[in-house]
Amino acid sequence: MELPAHLTLNYFTYALDGGTTVLQGIDESGLLHEVTLVQHIFPNGNTEEIPGRLYFDNVLISMRSELEARILSLLHNAEVRYDGPLPEDFEGSPEENIREMLNEVVSFVESGTYLRFAELVEQAQDPTRYTARILWEPSHRKQTIISLGQILGVGVRAARDLIDHDTPIAENISALEVSELMYRVAAAGMTLRVDPPFRFTDPK
């Protein structure tokens, strides 16, 4: 893709679908361009574009590619010059609002959260249903029972039964639900055993 040498941003739109942001601007030849960051709240969002991804002139940009780096550089060096009405409920000058949206788009794409959200989107498309159990060491049995009871919101006796009988703590759950459960279990210092094996990144 051939990119302009310079970009002057003059307008933006912000959708209520979870925050899809479109930055509009012109290049050194006066041609119009759009930079779009699709909403990154709902990984299973129903949109034509992929949730959480960056587009330039409606073209999907590969993550951590040379092209992405060039677009981010273009945005870092972009001028801001307001051209047109903004919604009445925005505070500050038009240029300040455009600059704020620009900074939010760039910061998100440069962050690790950008990569993590892309994985959540992939998980949302996974049709597999999973079963989860707690892995535990005999030397940590007591603490495991206490932590498990807190995570599941059950009493010590119920948590002990789950541990002693190797009973699943969740069955028929989606990949997104596995990911969330893994995060909570890891935060408590425990490990989850998932069947079938979970092919996505462990949140630890």
N, C-alpha and C positions, 0 to 999 in steps of 0.2 A: 504493500500500500504506500502510495506517495502522500506524504504529509506536507502541510504548509510550513513555511519557515517561521511564521509568526501568526498569532491568533489574538484577536481583540474580542473579548466576551462582552456582549451587550444585553443579554436577556437570559432568563432561566425559567423553568417550570418545575413545580414540585407536586407530585401526585399524592393522593390520599390512599393509595393502594399499599402503603407501607413505606413510602418515601422515594419512589422512582424520581430521580433528578435528571433534568436535561439542561445542559449548558449550551447556549447558542452564541455563535460569534462569527466574525468574518476574518478571512486571511488577508495577506498583503495584496491580493488581487481583487479583493472585494467579494470573494465567493463565500457563501454561507456554509457553516459546518455545525454539527451537533455532537456533543459528547454526552453519552447517557450512562448513568449508573442505575441499574434496575434495583428495585426495592430489595433490602437485605434484612427484612424482619421475618418473613414467612418463607421457609425453604421449599414448601410445597405450594407456593403461590401460583395461581392460575393466570399466567401472563404469556404473551407470545414470545417474549425474550426470556432468557434464563435468569432466574432470580439471583441478585447479588453480583451480576457480571457487568463488565465495562464494554461499551460499544462506542465506536467512532464512525459517524455517518452511517449508522445502522449495520455496521460490520462488527461481529463479535471479536474481541481482542484476546488472544491467547494469554493465559496468566504467566507472569514472570518471563515474558518474551522480550526480545529486543524492541519489537514494535510497541509493546506496553511501556517500556522505559522511555522511548522517544515521545510517546503521547504525554506521559507524566512530565517530562522535561518541557514540552510545549505548554502544558498547563501551568507549571511553575513559573514560566516566563511570560505568561499571557498578560495583556493589559485588560483593564476593566473600564468600559465606557458605556454607561446606561443608554438604552434606546428603546423606549416604549413603557407602557404602564406596568406597575407591579400591584399585586393584591393589596387592598387597603389595610389589612391587618398586619402588614410587615412594619417593623420598627427600624429606625435608622435610615440612612440615605440609600438610594437604589444601588449605588456602587458598593456600599458596605454589605448589602444583602447578597449581591452577586458574588462578591469576594468570599463571604462566609460559606455559601454553597460550594464554591470552587474549592476552598480549603477542606470542607467536609468530604467531598468526593476524592480528592487527592489523598487525604489522610487515611481514608478507609481502604483504598486500593493498595496503598503502600504497607498496610498493616498485616499482621499475621491473621487477624480476624477475617480478612478477605479470603484467604486460603481455607480457613476453617469453615466458613459459611458455604463455600463451594462444595466441600465434602458433605455438609448437611443436605445440600440440594441433591447430591448424588444418593445419599441415604434415603431421601424422601421418595426416590424412584425405585428403590429396592423392594421387590414384592415378597421377599423371604420373610417368614415368621420365625421368631427365635424363642428359645428357652434359656433362662439365666439362673445360675446357681452361684453361691458364694464359695470361693476357694479360701481355706483357712488352715492355719498351722495349729497343732495341738497345744503348743506353748502359748498361743494367743487366744485360746478358746473363750475365756471369760470376757476379754475386751471385744472379741468379735461378736459375741452374743449381745453385749450392751450396745455396740455400734449398730448392729443390724436392727435391733429393736427400735432404735431412734430413727433410722432411715425409713423403715417400713411403718412406723407409728404403731407398733404392736408391743405387747408386754414381753418381759424377759422369758417367760415360759414358752410363748409362741416362737420367739426367736431361737430359743434353745432347741425346740423340736425341729425347726427348719435345718439347723446345723447338724444335729445328731442323726437325722434321717436323710440327709442330702436331698432335701426337698427343694424344688425350684422356687425361687422367690418371685419369678415372673414367667408366664408362659404365653405363647402366641402373640408376642409383641413385635412391633415394627423396628426397623433399623434405627429410626429416630428415637424411639423409646429406649432401645438398648444403649444408645449413645448417652442419653440423659441419665440413665441408671448407672452406667459406667462412671460418669462424672461424679455422681453423688457417692458411689461406693469408693472411688479413688480418693475423694476428699476425706473420707473417714479412714484411710489407710488400708483399705481392703482391695481384693481383686475379684473380678467377676469371671466366671466360666460360662461361655456362651455356646449353645448348640443350635444349628450348625455353626462352625467357627466364624467369628465376625471378621470380615475382610477389611473393615475400615480402621482408621487410626484410633488407638486407645487414647482418651483425652488426657491421661497423665503425661 
